[in-house]
Amino acid sequence: MSKIEMSQEDRELLKSYENDEWQSVEDYVNEATRFTEYAKATARKNSRINIRISSKDLDAIQKKALEEGIPYQTLIASVLHKYISGRLVERSE
């Protein structure tokens, strides 16, 4: 039997799954619809801005976007959109 080689990302996902870190979505249809709307809103780009941020913040944003599997500019646009629409909430950990 041949052994399957897994990437580091695949190993991390498997470990996460095996550690019961994944949660089922209770209302999949509504959640899928909600994220579809986020994607559509984010995709509608008809204006451009330039901002200056620290390289440390940009690195953190790019890392978070990589974890989410989306481009960092899309993440920034999504966060801004959620903020102005009142849907950005702080989590207490």
Gaussian input, Z-matrix of N, CA and C with variables (Angstrom, degrees):
# hf/3-21g

backbone

0 1
 N
 C     1     B1
 C     2     B2     1     A1
 N     3     B3     2     A2     1     D1
 C     4     B4     3     A3     2     D2
 C     5     B5     4     A4     3     D3
 N     6     B6     5     A5     4     D4
 C     7     B7     6     A6     5     D5
 C     8     B8     7     A7     6     D6
 N     9     B9     8     A8     7     D7
 C    10    B10     9     A9     8     D8
 C    11    B11    10    A10     9     D9
 N    12    B12    11    A11    10    D10
 C    13    B13    12    A12    11    D11
 C    14    B14    13    A13    12    D12
 N    15    B15    14    A14    13    D13
 C    16    B16    15    A15    14    D14
 C    17    B17    16    A16    15    D15
 N    18    B18    17    A17    16    D16
 C    19    B19    18    A18    17    D17
 C    20    B20    19    A19    18    D18
 N    21    B21    20    A20    19    D19
 C    22    B22    21    A21    20    D20
 C    23    B23    22    A22    21    D21
 N    24    B24    23    A23    22    D22
 C    25    B25    24    A24    23    D23
 C    26    B26    25    A25    24    D24
 N    27    B27    26    A26    25    D25
 C    28    B28    27    A27    26    D26
 C    29    B29    28    A28    27    D27
 N    30    B30    29    A29    28    D28
 C    31    B31    30    A30    29    D29
 C    32    B32    31    A31    30    D30
 N    33    B33    32    A32    31    D31
 C    34    B34    33    A33    32    D32
 C    35    B35    34    A34    33    D33
 N    36    B36    35    A35    34    D34
 C    37    B37    36    A36    35    D35
 C    38    B38    37    A37    36    D36
 N    39    B39    38    A38    37    D37
 C    40    B40    39    A39    38    D38
 C    41    B41    40    A40    39    D39
 N    42    B42    41    A41    40    D40
 C    43    B43    42    A42    41    D41
 C    44    B44    43    A43    42    D42
 N    45    B45    44    A44    43    D43
 C    46    B46    45    A45    44    D44
 C    47    B47    46    A46    45    D45
 N    48    B48    47    A47    46    D46
 C    49    B49    48    A48    47    D47
 C    50    B50    49    A49    48    D48
 N    51    B51    50    A50    49    D49
 C    52    B52    51    A51    50    D50
 C    53    B53    52    A52    51    D51
 N    54    B54    53    A53    52    D52
 C    55    B55    54    A54    53    D53
 C    56    B56    55    A55    54    D54
 N    57    B57    56    A56    55    D55
 C    58    B58    57    A57    56    D56
 C    59    B59    58    A58    57    D57
 N    60    B60    59    A59    58    D58
 C    61    B61    60    A60    59    D59
 C    62    B62    61    A61    60    D60
 N    63    B63    62    A62    61    D61
 C    64    B64    63    A63    62    D62
 C    65    B65    64    A64    63    D63
 N    66    B66    65    A65    64    D64
 C    67    B67    66    A66    65    D65
 C    68    B68    67    A67    66    D66
 N    69    B69    68    A68    67    D67
 C    70    B70    69    A69    68    D68
 C    71    B71    70    A70    69    D69
 N    72    B72    71    A71    70    D70
 C    73    B73    72    A72    71    D71
 C    74    B74    73    A73    72    D72
 N    75    B75    74    A74    73    D73
 C    76    B76    75    A75    74    D74
 C    77    B77    76    A76    75    D75
 N    78    B78    77    A77    76    D76
 C    79    B79    78    A78    77    D77
 C    80    B80    79    A79    78    D78
 N    81    B81    80    A80    79    D79
 C    82    B82    81    A81    80    D80
 C    83    B83    82    A82    81    D81
 N    84    B84    83    A83    82    D82
 C    85    B85    84    A84    83    D83
 C    86    B86    85    A85    84    D84
 N    87    B87    86    A86    85    D85
 C    88    B88    87    A87    86    D86
 C    89    B89    88    A88    87    D87
 N    90    B90    89    A89    88    D88
 C    91    B91    90    A90    89    D89
 C    92    B92    91    A91    90    D90
 N    93    B93    92    A92    91    D91
 C    94    B94    93    A93    92    D92
 C    95    B95    94    A94    93    D93
 N    96    B96    95    A95    94    D94
 C    97    B97    96    A96    95    D95
 C    98    B98    97    A97    96    D96
 N    99    B99    98    A98    97    D97
 C   100   B100    99    A99    98    D98
 C   101   B101   100   A100    99    D99
 N   102   B102   101   A101   100   D100
 C   103   B103   102   A102   101   D101
 C   104   B104   103   A103   102   D102
 N   105   B105   104   A104   103   D103
 C   106   B106   105   A105   104   D104
 C   107   B107   106   A106   105   D105
 N   108   B108   107   A107   106   D106
 C   109   B109   108   A108   107   D107
 C   110   B110   109   A109   108   D108
 N   111   B111   110   A110   109   D109
 C   112   B112   111   A111   110   D110
 C   113   B113   112   A112   111   D111
 N   114   B114   113   A113   112   D112
 C   115   B115   114   A114   113   D113
 C   116   B116   115   A115   114   D114
 N   117   B117   116   A116   115   D115
 C   118   B118   117   A117   116   D116
 C   119   B119   118   A118   117   D117
 N   120   B120   119   A119   118   D118
 C   121   B121   120   A120   119   D119
 C   122   B122   121   A121   120   D120
 N   123   B123   122   A122   121   D121
 C   124   B124   123   A123   122   D122
 C   125   B125   124   A124   123   D123
 N   126   B126   125   A125   124   D124
 C   127   B127   126   A126   125   D125
 C   128   B128   127   A127   126   D126
 N   129   B129   128   A128   127   D127
 C   130   B130   129   A129   128   D128
 C   131   B131   130   A130   129   D129
 N   132   B132   131   A131   130   D130
 C   133   B133   132   A132   131   D131
 C   134   B134   133   A133   132   D132
 N   135   B135   134   A134   133   D133
 C   136   B136   135   A135   134   D134
 C   137   B137   136   A136   135   D135
 N   138   B138   137   A137   136   D136
 C   139   B139   138   A138   137   D137
 C   140   B140   139   A139   138   D138
 N   141   B141   140   A140   139   D139
 C   142   B142   141   A141   140   D140
 C   143   B143   142   A142   141   D141
 N   144   B144   143   A143   142   D142
 C   145   B145   144   A144   143   D143
 C   146   B146   145   A145   144   D144
 N   147   B147   146   A146   145   D145
 C   148   B148   147   A147   146   D146
 C   149   B149   148   A148   147   D147
 N   150   B150   149   A149   148   D148
 C   151   B151   150   A150   149   D149
 C   152   B152   151   A151   150   D150
 N   153   B153   152   A152   151   D151
 C   154   B154   153   A153   152   D152
 C   155   B155   154   A154   153   D153
 N   156   B156   155   A155   154   D154
 C   157   B157   156   A156   155   D155
 C   158   B158   157   A157   156   D156
 N   159   B159   158   A158   157   D157
 C   160   B160   159   A159   158   D158
 C   161   B161   160   A160   159   D159
 N   162   B162   161   A161   160   D160
 C   163   B163   162   A162   161   D161
 C   164   B164   163   A163   162   D162
 N   165   B165   164   A164   163   D163
 C   166   B166   165   A165   164   D164
 C   167   B167   166   A166   165   D165
 N   168   B168   167   A167   166   D166
 C   169   B169   168   A168   167   D167
 C   170   B170   169   A169   168   D168
 N   171   B171   170   A170   169   D169
 C   172   B172   171   A171   170   D170
 C   173   B173   172   A172   171   D171
 N   174   B174   173   A173   172   D172
 C   175   B175   174   A174   173   D173
 C   176   B176   175   A175   174   D174
 N   177   B177   176   A176   175   D175
 C   178   B178   177   A177   176   D176
 C   179   B179   178   A178   177   D177
 N   180   B180   179   A179   178   D178
 C   181   B181   180   A180   179   D179
 C   182   B182   181   A181   180   D180
 N   183   B183   182   A182   181   D181
 C   184   B184   183   A183   182   D182
 C   185   B185   184   A184   183   D183
 N   186   B186   185   A185   184   D184
 C   187   B187   186   A186   185   D185
 C   188   B188   187   A187   186   D186
 N   189   B189   188   A188   187   D187
 C   190   B190   189   A189   188   D188
 C   191   B191   190   A190   189   D189
 N   192   B192   191   A191   190   D190
 C   193   B193   192   A192   191   D191
 C   194   B194   193   A193   192   D192
 N   195   B195   194   A194   193   D193
 C   196   B196   195   A195   194   D194
 C   197   B197   196   A196   195   D195
 N   198   B198   197   A197   196   D196
 C   199   B199   198   A198   197   D197
 C   200   B200   199   A199   198   D198
 N   201   B201   200   A200   199   D199
 C   202   B202   201   A201   200   D200
 C   203   B203   202   A202   201   D201
 N   204   B204   203   A203   202   D202
 C   205   B205   204   A204   203   D203
 C   206   B206   205   A205   204   D204
 N   207   B207   206   A206   205   D205
 C   208   B208   207   A207   206   D206
 C   209   B209   208   A208   207   D207
 N   210   B210   209   A209   208   D208
 C   211   B211   210   A210   209   D209
 C   212   B212   211   A211   210   D210
 N   213   B213   212   A212   211   D211
 C   214   B214   213   A213   212   D212
 C   215   B215   214   A214   213   D213
 N   216   B216   215   A215   214   D214
 C   217   B217   216   A216   215   D215
 C   218   B218   217   A217   216   D216
 N   219   B219   218   A218   217   D217
 C   220   B220   219   A219   218   D218
 C   221   B221   220   A220   219   D219
 N   222   B222   221   A221   220   D220
 C   223   B223   222   A222   221   D221
 C   224   B224   223   A223   222   D222
 N   225   B225   224   A224   223   D223
 C   226   B226   225   A225   224   D224
 C   227   B227   226   A226   225   D225
 N   228   B228   227   A227   226   D226
 C   229   B229   228   A228   227   D227
 C   230   B230   229   A229   228   D228
 N   231   B231   230   A230   229   D229
 C   232   B232   231   A231   230   D230
 C   233   B233   232   A232   231   D231
 N   234   B234   233   A233   232   D232
 C   235   B235   234   A234   233   D233
 C   236   B236   235   A235   234   D234
 N   237   B237   236   A236   235   D235
 C   238   B238   237   A237   236   D236
 C   239   B239   238   A238   237   D237
 N   240   B240   239   A239   238   D238
 C   241   B241   240   A240   239   D239
 C   242   B242   241   A241   240   D240
 N   243   B243   242   A242   241   D241
 C   244   B244   243   A243   242   D242
 C   245   B245   244   A244   243   D243
 N   246   B246   245   A245   244   D244
 C   247   B247   246   A246   245   D245
 C   248   B248   247   A247   246   D246
 N   249   B249   248   A248   247   D247
 C   250   B250   249   A249   248   D248
 C   251   B251   250   A250   249   D249
 N   252   B252   251   A251   250   D250
 C   253   B253   252   A252   251   D251
 C   254   B254   253   A253   252   D252
 N   255   B255   254   A254   253   D253
 C   256   B256   255   A255   254   D254
 C   257   B257   256   A256   255   D255
 N   258   B258   257   A257   256   D256
 C   259   B259   258   A258   257   D257
 C   260   B260   259   A259   258   D258
 N   261   B261   260   A260   259   D259
 C   262   B262   261   A261   260   D260
 C   263   B263   262   A262   261   D261
 N   264   B264   263   A263   262   D262
 C   265   B265   264   A264   263   D263
 C   266   B266   265   A265   264   D264
 N   267   B267   266   A266   265   D265
 C   268   B268   267   A267   266   D266
 C   269   B269   268   A268   267   D267
 N   270   B270   269   A269   268   D268
 C   271   B271   270   A270   269   D269
 C   272   B272   271   A271   270   D270
 N   273   B273   272   A272   271   D271
 C   274   B274   273   A273   272   D272
 C   275   B275   274   A274   273   D273
 N   276   B276   275   A275   274   D274
 C   277   B277   276   A276   275   D275
 C   278   B278   277   A277   276   D276

   B1=1.4481
   B2=1.5276
   B3=1.3199
   B4=1.4591
   B5=1.5237
   B6=1.3004
   B7=1.4603
   B8=1.5276
   B9=1.3130
   B10=1.4630
   B11=1.5228
   B12=1.3237
   B13=1.4540
   B14=1.5255
   B15=1.3182
   B16=1.4593
   B17=1.5191
   B18=1.3283
   B19=1.4599
   B20=1.5283
   B21=1.3114
   B22=1.4662
   B23=1.5269
   B24=1.3218
   B25=1.4695
   B26=1.5221
   B27=1.3278
   B28=1.4594
   B29=1.5217
   B30=1.3279
   B31=1.4687
   B32=1.5312
   B33=1.3373
   B34=1.4681
   B35=1.5255
   B36=1.3249
   B37=1.4678
   B38=1.5257
   B39=1.3229
   B40=1.4581
   B41=1.5249
   B42=1.3229
   B43=1.4685
   B44=1.5259
   B45=1.3226
   B46=1.4595
   B47=1.5239
   B48=1.3263
   B49=1.4730
   B50=1.5229
   B51=1.3220
   B52=1.4645
   B53=1.5224
   B54=1.3264
   B55=1.4677
   B56=1.5266
   B57=1.3393
   B58=1.4723
   B59=1.5222
   B60=1.3322
   B61=1.4599
   B62=1.5260
   B63=1.3107
   B64=1.4616
   B65=1.5150
   B66=1.3150
   B67=1.4669
   B68=1.5226
   B69=1.3122
   B70=1.4592
   B71=1.5256
   B72=1.3226
   B73=1.4548
   B74=1.5186
   B75=1.3283
   B76=1.4635
   B77=1.5162
   B78=1.3170
   B79=1.4622
   B80=1.5158
   B81=1.3241
   B82=1.4567
   B83=1.5225
   B84=1.3142
   B85=1.4688
   B86=1.5224
   B87=1.3301
   B88=1.4640
   B89=1.5212
   B90=1.3227
   B91=1.4601
   B92=1.5265
   B93=1.3260
   B94=1.4680
   B95=1.5202
   B96=1.3240
   B97=1.4624
   B98=1.5226
   B99=1.3299
   B100=1.4644
   B101=1.5219
   B102=1.3289
   B103=1.4622
   B104=1.5257
   B105=1.3163
   B106=1.4631
   B107=1.5182
   B108=1.3267
   B109=1.4680
   B110=1.5240
   B111=1.3431
   B112=1.4604
   B113=1.5286
   B114=1.3176
   B115=1.4619
   B116=1.5288
   B117=1.3222
   B118=1.4665
   B119=1.5260
   B120=1.3275
   B121=1.4651
   B122=1.5332
   B123=1.3049
   B124=1.4524
   B125=1.5225
   B126=1.3236
   B127=1.4675
   B128=1.5219
   B129=1.3384
   B130=1.4586
   B131=1.5181
   B132=1.2816
   B133=1.4610
   B134=1.5154
   B135=1.3117
   B136=1.4609
   B137=1.5302
   B138=1.3378
   B139=1.4649
   B140=1.5210
   B141=1.3043
   B142=1.4571
   B143=1.5249
   B144=1.3486
   B145=1.4611
   B146=1.5235
   B147=1.2941
   B148=1.4620
   B149=1.5168
   B150=1.3208
   B151=1.4606
   B152=1.5226
   B153=1.3136
   B154=1.4561
   B155=1.5199
   B156=1.3244
   B157=1.4564
   B158=1.5245
   B159=1.3095
   B160=1.4593
   B161=1.5323
   B162=1.3036
   B163=1.4631
   B164=1.5280
   B165=1.3317
   B166=1.4613
   B167=1.5327
   B168=1.3467
   B169=1.4621
   B170=1.5210
   B171=1.3280
   B172=1.4601
   B173=1.5242
   B174=1.3203
   B175=1.4709
   B176=1.5235
   B177=1.3378
   B178=1.4635
   B179=1.5343
   B180=1.3310
   B181=1.4666
   B182=1.5197
   B183=1.3211
   B184=1.4583
   B185=1.5279
   B186=1.3221
   B187=1.4630
   B188=1.5229
   B189=1.3284
   B190=1.4630
   B191=1.5247
   B192=1.3347
   B193=1.4674
   B194=1.5246
   B195=1.3236
   B196=1.4497
   B197=1.5309
   B198=1.3312
   B199=1.4671
   B200=1.5333
   B201=1.3326
   B202=1.4655
   B203=1.5287
   B204=1.3212
   B205=1.4570
   B206=1.5178
   B207=1.3337
   B208=1.4609
   B209=1.5292
   B210=1.3321
   B211=1.4630
   B212=1.5286
   B213=1.3287
   B214=1.4685
   B215=1.5280
   B216=1.3312
   B217=1.4653
   B218=1.5257
   B219=1.3279
   B220=1.4673
   B221=1.5189
   B222=1.3314
   B223=1.4640
   B224=1.5261
   B225=1.3270
   B226=1.4688
   B227=1.5271
   B228=1.3254
   B229=1.4652
   B230=1.5256
   B231=1.3293
   B232=1.4634
   B233=1.5255
   B234=1.3376
   B235=1.4694
   B236=1.5301
   B237=1.3124
   B238=1.4624
   B239=1.5319
   B240=1.3178
   B241=1.4641
   B242=1.5346
   B243=1.3268
   B244=1.4711
   B245=1.5277
   B246=1.3297
   B247=1.4590
   B248=1.5238
   B249=1.3139
   B250=1.4671
   B251=1.5213
   B252=1.3410
   B253=1.4694
   B254=1.5252
   B255=1.3428
   B256=1.4622
   B257=1.5098
   B258=1.3197
   B259=1.4622
   B260=1.5167
   B261=1.3220
   B262=1.4570
   B263=1.5291
   B264=1.3034
   B265=1.4607
   B266=1.5170
   B267=1.3133
   B268=1.4560
   B269=1.5063
   B270=1.3285
   B271=1.4591
   B272=1.5138
   B273=1.3099
   B274=1.4637
   B275=1.5165
   B276=1.3160
   B277=1.4694
   B278=1.4815
   A1=108.13
   A2=117.22
   A3=120.72
   A4=110.76
   A5=115.36
   A6=121.86
   A7=108.97
   A8=117.40
   A9=122.31
   A10=109.11
   A11=115.84
   A12=121.06
   A13=109.16
   A14=116.35
   A15=121.04
   A16=109.22
   A17=114.94
   A18=119.56
   A19=109.06
   A20=115.91
   A21=120.85
   A22=109.97
   A23=116.32
   A24=120.21
   A25=110.65
   A26=117.87
   A27=121.17
   A28=111.19
   A29=116.91
   A30=120.30
   A31=111.19
   A32=116.15
   A33=119.95
   A34=110.89
   A35=117.05
   A36=120.36
   A37=110.88
   A38=116.92
   A39=120.90
   A40=111.03
   A41=116.74
   A42=120.94
   A43=110.41
   A44=116.63
   A45=121.63
   A46=110.48
   A47=115.90
   A48=120.70
   A49=110.91
   A50=115.80
   A51=120.10
   A52=112.34
   A53=118.28
   A54=122.64
   A55=112.25
   A56=116.87
   A57=122.93
   A58=112.76
   A59=116.41
   A60=120.78
   A61=111.98
   A62=117.64
   A63=121.19
   A64=109.73
   A65=116.03
   A66=121.04
   A67=109.01
   A68=114.91
   A69=119.69
   A70=108.87
   A71=115.27
   A72=120.95
   A73=107.06
   A74=116.09
   A75=119.62
   A76=112.78
   A77=117.30
   A78=120.63
   A79=108.15
   A80=115.39
   A81=121.58
   A82=112.54
   A83=118.01
   A84=120.88
   A85=110.54
   A86=117.72
   A87=120.54
   A88=111.82
   A89=117.31
   A90=120.64
   A91=110.54
   A92=116.73
   A93=120.04
   A94=110.28
   A95=117.04
   A96=121.54
   A97=110.30
   A98=116.36
   A99=121.27
   A100=111.07
   A101=116.96
   A102=119.67
   A103=111.74
   A104=117.13
   A105=120.21
   A106=109.86
   A107=116.59
   A108=120.99
   A109=111.20
   A110=116.89
   A111=119.99
   A112=110.01
   A113=114.96
   A114=119.38
   A115=110.94
   A116=116.49
   A117=119.82
   A118=111.02
   A119=115.89
   A120=119.87
   A121=110.42
   A122=115.74
   A123=119.90
   A124=111.16
   A125=115.83
   A126=120.06
   A127=112.21
   A128=117.97
   A129=120.95
   A130=109.10
   A131=115.39
   A132=119.84
   A133=108.84
   A134=115.63
   A135=118.44
   A136=112.23
   A137=116.35
   A138=120.71
   A139=109.13
   A140=114.48
   A141=120.23
   A142=108.91
   A143=115.60
   A144=120.46
   A145=108.89
   A146=116.19
   A147=122.63
   A148=106.80
   A149=115.80
   A150=120.11
   A151=109.04
   A152=114.63
   A153=120.29
   A154=107.31
   A155=115.72
   A156=121.35
   A157=107.92
   A158=115.71
   A159=119.52
   A160=109.55
   A161=115.31
   A162=119.39
   A163=110.51
   A164=117.07
   A165=121.27
   A166=110.00
   A167=117.03
   A168=120.39
   A169=111.12
   A170=117.23
   A171=120.05
   A172=110.40
   A173=117.29
   A174=120.34
   A175=111.08
   A176=116.78
   A177=120.95
   A178=110.88
   A179=116.68
   A180=120.92
   A181=110.02
   A182=116.77
   A183=120.15
   A184=111.17
   A185=117.12
   A186=120.87
   A187=109.89
   A188=117.05
   A189=120.92
   A190=110.95
   A191=116.85
   A192=120.79
   A193=110.57
   A194=116.78
   A195=120.94
   A196=110.45
   A197=116.35
   A198=120.91
   A199=111.08
   A200=116.07
   A201=121.10
   A202=112.01
   A203=116.50
   A204=120.27
   A205=113.88
   A206=115.55
   A207=119.87
   A208=109.46
   A209=117.73
   A210=119.48
   A211=111.02
   A212=116.51
   A213=119.35
   A214=112.33
   A215=118.26
   A216=119.74
   A217=110.69
   A218=116.40
   A219=120.83
   A220=110.22
   A221=116.96
   A222=120.63
   A223=110.70
   A224=116.71
   A225=120.65
   A226=109.99
   A227=117.18
   A228=121.00
   A229=110.79
   A230=116.96
   A231=121.03
   A232=111.53
   A233=116.45
   A234=120.32
   A235=110.21
   A236=117.25
   A237=120.48
   A238=110.86
   A239=116.43
   A240=120.39
   A241=110.90
   A242=116.65
   A243=120.65
   A244=110.51
   A245=117.06
   A246=120.82
   A247=111.23
   A248=116.96
   A249=119.07
   A250=112.62
   A251=116.88
   A252=119.11
   A253=111.78
   A254=116.57
   A255=120.77
   A256=114.25
   A257=118.08
   A258=120.57
   A259=113.25
   A260=117.35
   A261=120.16
   A262=106.83
   A263=116.16
   A264=120.75
   A265=109.83
   A266=115.90
   A267=121.23
   A268=109.79
   A269=115.02
   A270=120.14
   A271=107.91
   A272=116.37
   A273=118.90
   A274=107.25
   A275=115.46
   A276=119.22
   A277=111.33
   D1=132.51
   D2=-179.27
   D3=-83.02
   D4=145.43
   D5=179.62
   D6=-89.54
   D7=132.22
   D8=-179.69
   D9=-85.71
   D10=128.56
   D11=176.33
   D12=-83.87
   D13=130.25
   D14=179.66
   D15=-112.88
   D16=144.68
   D17=175.93
   D18=-73.98
   D19=166.41
   D20=177.53
   D21=-59.22
   D22=-42.18
   D23=179.56
   D24=-62.31
   D25=-42.86
   D26=178.55
   D27=-63.13
   D28=-40.99
   D29=178.32
   D30=-63.46
   D31=-39.99
   D32=178.71
   D33=-66.13
   D34=-40.80
   D35=177.64
   D36=-63.50
   D37=-44.76
   D38=179.21
   D39=-61.66
   D40=-44.33
   D41=178.85
   D42=-61.57
   D43=-43.00
   D44=178.58
   D45=-60.40
   D46=-44.18
   D47=179.46
   D48=-64.54
   D49=-45.58
   D50=-179.39
   D51=-65.39
   D52=-25.89
   D53=177.97
   D54=-86.86
   D55=10.98
   D56=179.47
   D57=56.52
   D58=38.76
   D59=179.05
   D60=-88.68
   D61=-5.69
   D62=-178.96
   D63=-92.59
   D64=147.26
   D65=179.92
   D66=-126.59
   D67=140.53
   D68=176.70
   D69=-73.18
   D70=148.50
   D71=176.15
   D72=-87.00
   D73=125.01
   D74=-174.76
   D75=-67.15
   D76=-45.81
   D77=-178.60
   D78=-120.81
   D79=80.34
   D80=-172.61
   D81=-57.23
   D82=-43.37
   D83=-176.14
   D84=-61.26
   D85=-47.39
   D86=179.29
   D87=-66.38
   D88=-39.49
   D89=179.02
   D90=-65.12
   D91=-43.46
   D92=178.98
   D93=-63.00
   D94=-41.14
   D95=178.44
   D96=-63.26
   D97=-43.89
   D98=-179.32
   D99=-60.72
   D100=-47.07
   D101=-178.76
   D102=-71.59
   D103=-28.71
   D104=174.18
   D105=-63.97
   D106=-42.10
   D107=177.52
   D108=-64.57
   D109=-39.37
   D110=176.15
   D111=-59.42
   D112=-45.76
   D113=-178.40
   D114=-63.34
   D115=-42.97
   D116=179.31
   D117=-63.23
   D118=-44.14
   D119=-179.43
   D120=-64.35
   D121=-39.33
   D122=-179.99
   D123=-69.94
   D124=-33.29
   D125=-177.73
   D126=-73.15
   D127=-24.30
   D128=178.94
   D129=-76.33
   D130=93.23
   D131=-177.07
   D132=-116.30
   D133=109.46
   D134=179.80
   D135=-124.79
   D136=6.69
   D137=177.22
   D138=-139.50
   D139=157.03
   D140=-179.35
   D141=-126.18
   D142=143.02
   D143=173.85
   D144=-132.49
   D145=157.82
   D146=172.33
   D147=-123.21
   D148=132.20
   D149=177.98
   D150=-131.59
   D151=155.96
   D152=175.46
   D153=-110.18
   D154=125.69
   D155=175.84
   D156=-134.97
   D157=164.17
   D158=-179.41
   D159=-69.49
   D160=151.54
   D161=178.57
   D162=-63.73
   D163=-31.21
   D164=177.80
   D165=-63.29
   D166=-45.30
   D167=178.32
   D168=-65.31
   D169=-41.11
   D170=179.44
   D171=-63.54
   D172=-42.30
   D173=177.24
   D174=-59.94
   D175=-42.43
   D176=179.93
   D177=-65.55
   D178=-40.53
   D179=178.10
   D180=-63.94
   D181=-44.77
   D182=-179.43
   D183=-64.27
   D184=-37.32
   D185=177.95
   D186=-65.73
   D187=-46.04
   D188=179.78
   D189=-62.33
   D190=-41.24
   D191=178.69
   D192=-63.14
   D193=-40.02
   D194=177.48
   D195=-61.82
   D196=-42.73
   D197=177.55
   D198=-61.52
   D199=-36.87
   D200=-179.24
   D201=-82.03
   D202=-14.46
   D203=179.38
   D204=77.32
   D205=29.84
   D206=179.43
   D207=-131.72
   D208=159.14
   D209=175.71
   D210=-64.28
   D211=146.45
   D212=-175.76
   D213=-64.11
   D214=-32.45
   D215=178.41
   D216=-67.33
   D217=-34.49
   D218=175.99
   D219=-65.75
   D220=-40.47
   D221=177.51
   D222=-61.70
   D223=-46.10
   D224=179.45
   D225=-60.08
   D226=-46.61
   D227=179.95
   D228=-61.72
   D229=-39.60
   D230=179.85
   D231=-65.57
   D232=-44.05
   D233=179.01
   D234=-62.62
   D235=-44.76
   D236=178.46
   D237=-61.85
   D238=-43.20
   D239=179.82
   D240=-62.27
   D241=-45.38
   D242=178.98
   D243=-62.66
   D244=-39.56
   D245=-179.79
   D246=-62.82
   D247=-50.43
   D248=-175.92
   D249=-71.51
   D250=-22.04
   D251=178.67
   D252=-93.16
   D253=2.70
   D254=176.31
   D255=78.78
   D256=13.96
   D257=-178.29
   D258=-101.62
   D259=3.17
   D260=178.00
   D261=-89.41
   D262=116.52
   D263=-178.46
   D264=-121.96
   D265=145.08
   D266=176.95
   D267=-80.87
   D268=140.46
   D269=173.99
   D270=-98.53
   D271=140.24
   D272=172.61
   D273=-100.38
   D274=127.78
   D275=-177.33
   D276=-115.90

